[in-house]
Amino acid sequence: MSSWSMPSFAGRRRAVLRLLGRSLLALGVGAAVASYSSAALARDTVSIGYQRSSTLFILLKRNGELERRLGALGYDVRWHEFSSGLLEAMNSGSVDLNADVADAFALFTQAAHAPLTYYAEETSAPSAQAIIVPANSPIHGVADLRGKRVAVAKGSGCHYLLLAALKRAGLAPGDVDIRYLEASDALAAFRGGNVDAWVIWDPFLAAEQRDDHVRVIADGRDGLAQYNRFYTATDTFVERHPDALRAVFELLNQTGKWVKAHPDEAAKILAPVWGNLPEATVTLANSRRSYEIVPVRRDQLAEQQRIADTYRAAGMIPVAVKATDIHIWTPGPAAAAKAP
């Protein structure tokens, strides 16, 4: 005969409570796991396009501060380095955020009606690009360039500097032999004596100057070319993620101030990234950049309009461009207060 007997009421009550406790614990763990999984799936990814010359983003990528700040807001970061194809990527909106590009370059995206919003500007650095000649050259001014071979990257900020300098000297583009060469090819042509002058930006400019075999015959000072730089983001990203954009703006502003306050430390980090340049060359180049990150103001785009008109007249852009017809994002009061 079985020895089983009916449990007492107290025993049954304890068993029910134990079962209920285990059930509630399981439900709690399941809910926590589901909540964690949902949070992980809900994280957005911010894609950032940059070049080796993108100083502030390079520094943020190295120190991880951008990932930390955006990670706290629920974003992951994916970096895309461009050595070519940058304009196409910007025009197509294939990355969310773009690092800084020269003022003249930015106009090509506007002419192409790219889906971009301007979210920051680095203020002018007029001496960070220049027209240089060999130290022993008979060329001593822009007017002496008539009939000479001049290397420049087509559509760059330097290209505008050249056109503006020629106009001020009373020369037309056709009065000189313009050779459209990218920086590396132009360097070889210049050092090999295959061109008479080179219009170039830092750090190439600083490297040539420190080698002490060139002279500057013109740069952007005296109102010739301001050389501002602009940061853009896709319209969609700006609309959907203003919190992330505000964090990026603040970090760019802070990093720009850090570079100017710590030039030697910045040079140590950037020298190997910029092709193992001497640190002194990087320091010289950075001394001419403002790295002052400010909001873009529609009423301060007169230089952009001058570049647009010059490029239109030279056949560089196919349509007339009104510089103020752009989308502009402005940071909130907290971020704006941190800007200079």
LINPE-V731915 format. One record per backbone hydrogen bond with DSSP energy under -1.0 kcal/mol. NH is the residue of the N-H (numbers start at 1). CO is the residue of the C=O. If there is no record, write none. Layout:
BEGIN
NH,CO / NH,CO
END
This chain:
BEGIN
12,8 / 13,9 / 14,10 / 15,11 / 16,12 / 17,13 / 18,14 / 19,15 / 20,16 / 21,17 / 22,18 / 23,19 / 24,20 / 25,21 / 26,22 / 27,23 / 28,24 / 29,25 / 30,26 / 31,27 / 32,28 / 33,29 / 34,30 / 35,31 / 36,32 / 37,33 / 38,34 / 39,35 / 40,36 / 41,37 / 42,38 / 44,74 / 46,76 / 48,78 / 49,97 / 50,80 / 54,51 / 55,53 / 58,54 / 59,55 / 60,56 / 61,57 / 62,58 / 63,59 / 64,60 / 68,64 / 69,65 / 70,66 / 71,67 / 72,68 / 74,71 / 75,70 / 76,44 / 78,46 / 80,48 / 82,50 / 89,85 / 90,86 / 91,87 / 92,88 / 94,89 / 97,47 / 98,232 / 99,49 / 101,230 / 103,228 / 106,102 / 108,105 / 110,106 / 111,107 / 112,108 / 113,110 / 114,109 / 116,114 / 117,233 / 118,327 / 119,231 / 120,231 / 121,294 / 122,229 / 123,292 / 125,226 / 125,227 / 128,125 / 130,200 / 131,218 / 132,198 / 133,215 / 135,213 / 137,134 / 144,141 / 145,142 / 146,143 / 147,175 / 148,145 / 150,177 / 151,197 / 152,179 / 156,153 / 160,156 / 161,157 / 162,158 / 163,159 / 164,160 / 165,161 / 166,162 / 167,163 / 168,164 / 169,165 / 170,167 / 171,166 / 175,172 / 176,173 / 177,148 / 178,176 / 179,150 / 181,152 / 186,182 / 187,183 / 188,184 / 189,185 / 190,186 / 191,187 / 192,188 / 193,190 / 194,189 / 196,149 / 197,149 / 198,132 / 199,151 / 200,130 / 202,128 / 205,201 / 207,203 / 208,204 / 209,205 / 210,206 / 211,207 / 212,209 / 213,208 / 215,133 / 217,131 / 218,131 / 220,126 / 225,220 / 229,122 / 230,101 / 231,120 / 233,117 / 234,96 / 235,115 / 238,234 / 239,235 / 240,236 / 241,237 / 245,241 / 246,242 / 247,243 / 248,244 / 249,245 / 250,246 / 251,247 / 252,248 / 253,249 / 254,250 / 255,251 / 256,252 / 257,253 / 258,254 / 259,255 / 260,256 / 261,257 / 262,258 / 266,262 / 267,263 / 268,264 / 269,265 / 270,266 / 271,267 / 274,270 / 275,272 / 277,271 / 282,278 / 283,279 / 284,280 / 285,281 / 286,282 / 287,283 / 288,285 / 294,121 / 300,297 / 305,301 / 306,302 / 307,303 / 308,304 / 309,305 / 310,306 / 311,307 / 312,308 / 313,309 / 314,310 / 315,312 / 316,311 / 325,322 / 326,324 / 329,118 / 336,332 / 337,333
END
